[in-house]
Amino acid sequence: MPKTKNHKGLLKRIRITKSGLVRHRSANHKHLRSGKGGKRLRQLRKDPMMSSPEAKRIEKLLFRRLRGRTQPRTAMRKSPSPAQRKAARAAKAGAAKVASTKSASKK
């Protein structure tokens, strides 16, 4: 079976960030701007990132997985080991104890 090919026209119009979001240029922003209101032009400047449903469509054209906008960034990280969790809890408890003794000494 032959290799799948990316959609070259789409690749020229978008840029994929390292975090997997899709950057694009909004339509109606290049020329004939004098006929458009200031509010409309400001709204066209707003968000260069594509929404998740749109990015899902693009995945099919590019034949690759993209991380969506709604997916949490921590999903890509490894979860801490039980020893690391225990150490973090101990450090947090120690910091709380120090803060409570400081407030008690001020009174």
N, C-alpha and C positions, 0 to 999 in steps of 0.2 A: 504494500500500500504506500502511496506517495506521502511525503511530508506535508503537514498542514502549513499554509502560508498566512502571514499576518495581512490585514487589510491595509495596504500602503497609503491609500487616501486618508484613512483615519489616523494613521501614524504621523502624517504631516500636520494634522490639525490639533493634536493633543500632546500633552507631556505627562508622563507618569512619575510621580514623586517617589522617593525612597520608601516612604511609609505606605505606598500603594494607592494614594489618592490620585484622581485624574484631574489635571489642570486643563482648562480650555479657555478660549476667547469667546465672549458672548456676542451674539449676532446684533445687527443694527447699530454698531458702534464705530464703524470705520469712516464713513463719509456721509454727507448730507445731514450734518449734525445741527445746522442752523434752524432746521424746521422742527427739531425735537426740543422739548422743554428741559429745563435744568434738572428737575426732579427725575425725569426719565433717564437722563444721561448719568446721574449719580447712581441710580439703581442698577444701571447696566455695568457700572464699575464695581459693584459690590463683591460678589463671591466668584473667584475664578475656578473653584473646585466643583466637580460634578457630583450630583446627588447619588445615593446608593443604587436606586433602581436604574438610573441611566448607566452607571458604571457596570452594572450587571449585564446590560445589553452589549456593552463594549467588550466585556470578557469573551463573549461568543465570537466577536469579530477578530479578536487578537489571539484566540486560542490559548489564553493563560488566565490564571487566577489573580484577582486584584483584591486587596483588602478594602472593605467598604468603609464609609464614613462613620457608620454607627457602631462598628465593631470596636470593642475597647482595645486600647493600645497595650494593656497588660497581658492580653491573651497570647502575645508572641513571646513573652518572657517565661523563663523557667520558674516554677514555684519554689520557694525557699525550702530547704530541708528542715526536718523537725528540730535539729540542733540550732539552726539559724533562727527559727521562730522563737525558741526558748531564750536564746541570748537577747533577741530584740525585746521580748517581754520583760526580761530582767532589767534591761537598760531603761525601759520606759517606767517600770516600777521604781527604780532608783532615782530617776529624775523627778517623779511625783513626790517621793519621800523628801528629797532635798527642798523642793518648792514649799512643801507643807511646813518644814522646820523653819524656813526663812520667814514665812508669814507669821508663824507662832512667836518667833523671837522679836518681831517688829511690834507686837502688841504689848 
